[in-house]
Amino acid sequence: MKIKYSQETDILVVEFKEGVPVDSIDMKEGVILHLDSEGVPVEMEILDASKFVAMDEFNILVPMIKDKNEQRDRLILDIFRS
């Protein structure tokens, strides 16, 4: 998972997995879910992100994985608003 923010354009992109987006769903105004050719979410784009997310309070929590066979992509994203 990758998280990218452009201060210049005020766009936050959360990339769930590598892939080429071929379709999108408008979740709500300014929040777009991009899907690959199989309909699987590839990334989420948040326009005017500073209106939704206080970037100075942006936290990412990564749980420790005890069992090496567990899913490695268990990432919890907590976004705290001011």
DSSP file (Angstrom, degrees, kcal/mol; ACC not computed):
  #  RESIDUE AA STRUCTURE BP1 BP2  ACC     N-H-->O    O-->H-N    N-H-->O    O-->H-N    TCO  KAPPA ALPHA  PHI   PSI    X-CA   Y-CA   Z-CA
    1    1 A M              0   0    0      0, 0.0     2,-0.4     0, 0.0    15,-0.2   0.000 360.0 360.0 360.0 136.6    0.0    0.0    0.0
    2    2 A K  E     -A   15   0A   0     13,-2.1    13,-3.3    15,-0.0     2,-0.5  -0.971 360.0-159.2-126.7 143.0    1.3    3.5   -0.9
    3    3 A I  E     -A   14   0A   0     -2,-0.4     2,-0.4    11,-0.2    11,-0.2  -0.986  13.9-179.0-123.6 124.0   -0.1    6.8    0.2
    4    4 A K  E     -A   13   0A   0      9,-3.0     9,-3.3    -2,-0.5     2,-0.4  -0.966   6.5-172.1-125.7 138.7    0.8    9.9   -1.8
    5    5 A Y  E     -A   12   0A   0     -2,-0.4     2,-0.6     7,-0.2     7,-0.2  -0.997   9.3-159.1-131.3 131.6   -0.2   13.5   -1.2
    6    6 A S  E  >> -A   11   0A   0      5,-2.4     4,-2.0    -2,-0.4     5,-1.2  -0.932   3.5-171.3-108.5 111.0    0.4   16.4   -3.5
    7    7 A Q  T  45S+     0   0    0     -2,-0.6    -1,-0.2     1,-0.2    43,-0.1   0.851  86.7  59.6 -67.6 -33.0    0.3   19.7   -1.7
    8    8 A E  T  45S+     0   0    0      1,-0.2    -1,-0.2    -3,-0.1    -2,-0.0   0.901 122.0  22.1 -61.8 -43.1    0.3   21.5   -5.0
    9    9 A T  T  45S-     0   0    0      2,-0.1    39,-0.4    38,-0.0    -1,-0.2   0.543 100.3-129.4-101.4  -9.9   -2.9   19.9   -6.3
   10   10 A D  T  <5 +     0   0    0     -4,-2.0    39,-2.4     1,-0.2    38,-0.5   0.912  58.6 143.1  58.6  47.2   -4.3   19.0   -2.8
   11   11 A I  E   < -AB   6  47A   0     -5,-1.2    -5,-2.4    37,-0.2     2,-0.5  -0.972  37.3-160.1-121.1 130.6   -4.9   15.4   -3.9
   12   12 A L  E     -AB   5  46A   0     34,-2.2    34,-3.0    -2,-0.4     2,-0.5  -0.940   9.2-168.9-108.4 127.1   -4.4   12.4   -1.6
   13   13 A V  E     -AB   4  45A   0     -9,-3.3    -9,-3.0    -2,-0.5     2,-0.7  -0.974   8.5-165.7-120.3 125.2   -4.0    9.0   -3.4
   14   14 A V  E     -AB   3  44A   0     30,-2.8    30,-2.3    -2,-0.5     2,-0.7  -0.935  11.4-158.4-108.5 109.8   -4.1    5.7   -1.5
   15   15 A E  E     -AB   2  43A   0    -13,-3.3   -13,-2.1    -2,-0.7    28,-0.3  -0.803  11.6-176.8 -92.8 117.3   -2.8    2.9   -3.7
   16   16 A F        -     0   0    0     26,-2.4     2,-0.3    -2,-0.7    27,-0.2   0.856  67.3 -14.5 -81.3 -38.3   -4.0   -0.5   -2.6
   17   17 A K  S    S-     0   0    0     25,-1.5    -1,-0.3     2,-0.1     2,-0.2  -0.977  79.9 -84.2-158.4 162.1   -2.1   -2.6   -5.1
   18   18 A E  S    S+     0   0    0     -2,-0.3     2,-0.3    -3,-0.1    25,-0.0  -0.477  71.4 106.3 -72.0 145.2   -0.2   -2.2   -8.3
   19   19 A G        -     0   0    0     -2,-0.2    -2,-0.1    17,-0.0    23,-0.0  -0.885  68.7 -85.3 161.7 169.6   -2.4   -2.2  -11.4
   20   20 A V        -     0   0    0     -2,-0.3    17,-0.3     2,-0.0     2,-0.3  -0.894  38.5-132.7-103.9 117.3   -3.8    0.0  -14.2
   21   21 A P        +     0   0    0      0, 0.0    15,-0.3     0, 0.0     3,-0.1  -0.514  33.0 165.4 -68.3 130.7   -7.1    1.7  -13.3
   22   22 A V        +     0   0    0     13,-3.0     2,-0.3    -2,-0.3    14,-0.2   0.470  64.0  24.1-121.1  -9.5   -9.6    1.2  -16.1
   23   23 A D  E     -C   35   0A   0     12,-1.6    12,-2.9     2,-0.0     2,-0.3  -0.958  64.3-157.6-149.4 163.4  -12.8    2.3  -14.4
   24   24 A S  E     -C   34   0A   0     -2,-0.3     2,-0.4    10,-0.3    10,-0.2  -0.989   8.2-151.0-147.2 156.9  -13.9    4.5  -11.5
   25   25 A I  E     -C   33   0A   0      8,-2.6     8,-2.9    -2,-0.3     2,-1.0  -0.997  20.1-134.4-127.4 128.0  -16.7    4.9   -9.0
   26   26 A D  E     -C   32   0A   0     -2,-0.4     6,-0.2     6,-0.2     3,-0.1  -0.741  21.4-175.5 -80.4 106.7  -17.5    8.3   -7.5
   27   27 A M  E     -     0   0A   0      4,-2.2     2,-0.3    -2,-1.0    -1,-0.2   0.908  69.1 -32.6 -71.6 -42.3  -18.0    7.4   -3.8
   28   28 A K  E >  S-C   31   0A   0      3,-1.2     3,-2.6    -3,-0.1    -1,-0.3  -0.920  97.9 -49.0-162.5 173.1  -19.1   10.9   -3.0
   29   29 A E  T 3  S+     0   0    0     -2,-0.3     3,-0.1     1,-0.3    -3,-0.0  -0.315 129.7   6.3 -57.5 119.9  -18.1   14.3   -4.3
   30   30 A G  T 3  S+     0   0    0     -2,-0.1    17,-3.1     1,-0.1     2,-0.5   0.418 108.2  98.5  88.7  -0.6  -14.3   14.4   -4.4
   31   31 A V  E <   -CD  28  46A   0     -3,-2.6    -4,-2.2    15,-0.2    -3,-1.2  -0.964  49.9-179.7-123.2 115.0  -13.7   10.8   -3.4
   32   32 A I  E     -CD  26  45A   0     13,-2.9    13,-3.1    -2,-0.5     2,-0.6  -0.952  17.3-155.0-121.9 128.6  -13.1    8.4   -6.4
   33   33 A L  E     -CD  25  44A   0     -8,-2.9    -8,-2.6    -2,-0.5     2,-0.4  -0.907  15.2-152.6-101.6 122.1  -12.4    4.7   -6.2
   34   34 A H  E     -CD  24  43A   0      9,-3.3     8,-3.3    -2,-0.6     9,-1.3  -0.813  11.2-161.7 -99.4 134.7  -10.4    3.4   -9.2
   35   35 A L  E     -CD  23  41A   0    -12,-2.9   -13,-3.0    -2,-0.4   -12,-1.6  -0.816  11.9-129.3-116.2 151.7  -10.8   -0.2  -10.3
   36   36 A D    >   -     0   0    0      4,-2.4     3,-1.9    -2,-0.3    -1,-0.1  -0.201  48.7 -80.5 -85.4-173.3   -8.7   -2.5  -12.5
   37   37 A S  T 3  S+     0   0    0    -17,-0.3    -1,-0.1     1,-0.3    -2,-0.0   0.671 131.9  52.4 -65.6 -16.9  -10.1   -4.6  -15.4
   38   38 A E  T 3  S-     0   0    0      2,-0.1    -1,-0.3     0, 0.0    -3,-0.0   0.366 120.4-106.2 -98.1   3.2  -11.5   -7.2  -13.0
   39   39 A G  S <  S+     0   0    0     -3,-1.9    -2,-0.1     1,-0.3     3,-0.0   0.608  74.1 140.8  83.4  12.4  -13.3   -4.6  -10.9
   40   40 A V        -     0   0    0      1,-0.1    -4,-2.4     2,-0.0    -1,-0.3  -0.734  60.8-104.9 -89.6 133.9  -10.9   -4.8   -8.0
   41   41 A P  E     + D   0  35A   0      0, 0.0    -6,-0.3     0, 0.0     3,-0.1  -0.359  40.1 172.7 -60.1 130.8  -10.1   -1.5   -6.3
   42   42 A V  E     -     0   0A   0     -8,-3.3   -26,-2.4     1,-0.4   -25,-1.5   0.756  62.5 -13.1-104.8 -42.6   -6.6   -0.3   -7.2
   43   43 A E  E     -BD  15  34A   0     -9,-1.3    -9,-3.3   -28,-0.3     2,-0.4  -0.990  51.7-135.2-157.7 161.0   -6.6    3.1   -5.6
   44   44 A M  E     -BD  14  33A   0    -30,-2.3   -30,-2.8    -2,-0.3     2,-0.5  -0.985  19.1-159.0-122.2 134.9   -8.7    5.8   -4.0
   45   45 A E  E     -BD  13  32A   0    -13,-3.1   -13,-2.9    -2,-0.4     2,-0.6  -0.948   2.8-163.9-117.2 130.9   -8.3    9.4   -4.8
   46   46 A I  E >   -BD  12  31A   0    -34,-3.0   -34,-2.2    -2,-0.5     3,-0.6  -0.947  10.4-154.6-117.8 112.2   -9.4   12.2   -2.6
   47   47 A L  E 3  S+B   11   0A   0    -17,-3.1   -36,-0.2    -2,-0.6   -37,-0.1  -0.538  80.9  15.4 -82.3 150.8   -9.7   15.6   -4.3
   48   48 A D  T >  S+     0   0    0    -38,-0.5     3,-2.2   -39,-0.4     4,-0.5   0.922  81.7 177.0  50.7  47.2   -9.4   18.8   -2.1
   49   49 A A  G X>  +     0   0    0    -39,-2.4     4,-3.1    -3,-0.6     3,-1.5   0.778  66.2  66.9 -56.5 -33.7   -7.9   16.4    0.5
   50   50 A S  G 34 S+     0   0    0      1,-0.3    -1,-0.3     2,-0.2    -2,-0.1   0.696  94.7  59.9 -66.5 -15.5   -7.2   19.2    3.1
   51   51 A K  G <4 S+     0   0    0     -3,-2.2    -1,-0.3     1,-0.1    -2,-0.2   0.753 118.2  29.0 -77.4 -24.5  -10.9   19.7    3.4
   52   52 A F  T <4 S+     0   0    0     -3,-1.5     2,-0.4    -4,-0.5    -2,-0.2   0.754 123.2  43.0-102.7 -33.3  -11.3   16.1    4.6
   53   53 A V     <  -     0   0    0     -4,-3.1     2,-1.1    28,-0.1    -1,-0.2  -0.963  67.0-140.1-126.1 127.8   -8.0   15.3    6.3
   54   54 A A    >   -     0   0    0     26,-0.6     3,-2.6    -2,-0.4    26,-0.2  -0.768  21.0-158.1 -81.6 102.2   -5.9   17.4    8.6
   55   55 A M  G >  S+     0   0    0     -2,-1.1     3,-1.1     1,-0.3    -1,-0.2   0.755  88.2  60.5 -60.2 -26.0   -2.6   16.4    7.2
   56   56 A D  G 3  S+     0   0    0      1,-0.2    -1,-0.3    -3,-0.1    -2,-0.0   0.630 109.0  44.5 -75.7 -11.3   -0.8   17.4   10.4
   57   57 A E  G <  S+     0   0    0     -3,-2.6    23,-0.9    23,-0.2     2,-0.6   0.023  81.5 131.3-116.0  24.9   -2.9   14.7   12.2
   58   58 A F  E <   +E   79   0B   0     -3,-1.1     2,-0.4    21,-0.2    21,-0.2  -0.703  33.4 179.8 -84.3 119.2   -2.5   12.0    9.6
   59   59 A N  E     -E   78   0B   0     19,-1.3    19,-1.0    -2,-0.6     2,-0.5  -0.946  18.9-160.9-125.7 142.7   -1.4    8.7   11.2
   60   60 A I  E     -E   77   0B   0     -2,-0.4     2,-0.5    17,-0.2    17,-0.2  -0.990   8.4-162.7-121.9 125.6   -0.7    5.3    9.8
   61   61 A L  E     -E   76   0B   0     15,-1.6    15,-1.6    -2,-0.5    -2,-0.0  -0.934   2.5-168.8-109.7 123.5   -0.8    2.3   12.1
   62   62 A V        -     0   0    0     -2,-0.5    13,-0.1    13,-0.2     2,-0.1  -0.938  18.5-138.0-112.9 112.5    0.8   -0.9   11.0
   63   63 A P        -     0   0    0      0, 0.0     2,-0.2     0, 0.0    11,-0.1  -0.363  22.8-110.0 -69.0 147.0    0.0   -4.0   13.2
   64   64 A M        -     0   0    0     -2,-0.1     2,-0.6     1,-0.0     0, 0.0  -0.559  26.6-140.5 -74.1 139.6    2.8   -6.3   14.0
   65   65 A I        +     0   0    0     -2,-0.2    -1,-0.0     1,-0.2     3,-0.0  -0.911  20.6 180.0-106.1 116.0    2.5   -9.7   12.3
   66   66 A K        +     0   0    0     -2,-0.6     2,-0.6     1,-0.1    -1,-0.2   0.877  69.5  59.5 -82.0 -40.3    3.4  -12.6   14.6
   67   67 A D  S >  S-     0   0    0      1,-0.1     3,-1.9     4,-0.1    -1,-0.1  -0.813  72.1-150.0 -96.1 121.3    2.8  -15.4   12.1
   68   68 A K  T 3  S+     0   0    0     -2,-0.6    -1,-0.1     1,-0.3     4,-0.1   0.701  96.8  60.1 -63.4 -18.4    4.8  -15.2    8.9
   69   69 A N  T 3  S+     0   0    0      2,-0.1    -1,-0.3     3,-0.0     3,-0.1   0.546  83.4 104.7 -87.2  -7.1    2.0  -17.0    7.1
   70   70 A E  S <  S-     0   0    0     -3,-1.9     2,-0.1     1,-0.1    -5,-0.1  -0.257  91.6 -78.2 -68.5 161.2   -0.5  -14.2    7.9
   71   71 A Q    >   -     0   0    0      1,-0.2     3,-0.6     2,-0.1    -1,-0.1  -0.400  37.2-154.1 -58.2 132.2   -1.5  -11.7    5.2
   72   72 A R  T 3  S+     0   0    0      1,-0.2    -1,-0.2    -3,-0.1    -2,-0.1   0.563  84.6  70.6 -85.7 -10.6    1.2   -9.1    4.9
   73   73 A D  T 3   +     0   0    0      2,-0.0     2,-1.5     1,-0.0    -1,-0.2   0.083  58.9 127.7 -99.1  26.4   -1.1   -6.5    3.6
   74   74 A R    <   +     0   0    0     -3,-0.6     2,-0.5   -11,-0.1    -1,-0.0  -0.658  31.6 157.8 -82.0  91.7   -2.9   -5.9    6.9
   75   75 A L        -     0   0    0     -2,-1.5     2,-0.5   -13,-0.1   -13,-0.2  -0.972  29.3-154.4-120.4 128.1   -2.6   -2.2    7.1
   76   76 A I  E     -E   61   0B   0    -15,-1.6   -15,-1.6    -2,-0.5     2,-0.6  -0.892   7.1-159.0-104.5 127.0   -4.9    0.0    9.1
   77   77 A L  E     -E   60   0B   0     -2,-0.5     2,-0.6   -17,-0.2   -17,-0.2  -0.921   7.6-172.7-109.4 116.8   -5.2    3.6    8.0
   78   78 A D  E     -E   59   0B   0    -19,-1.0   -19,-1.3    -2,-0.6     2,-0.6  -0.940   2.2-170.5-110.4 121.9   -6.5    6.0   10.7
   79   79 A I  E     -E   58   0B   0     -2,-0.6     2,-0.5   -21,-0.2   -21,-0.2  -0.951   7.8-160.5-114.0 115.2   -7.3    9.5    9.6
   80   80 A F        -     0   0    0    -23,-0.9   -26,-0.6    -2,-0.6     2,-0.3  -0.833   4.5-150.7-100.1 126.5   -8.0   11.8   12.4
   81   81 A R              0   0    0     -2,-0.5   -28,-0.1   -28,-0.1   -29,-0.0  -0.650 360.0 360.0 -91.2 150.9   -9.8   15.1   11.7
   82   82 A S              0   0    0     -2,-0.3    -1,-0.1     0, 0.0   -29,-0.0   0.479 360.0 360.0 -78.8 360.0   -9.2   18.1   13.8
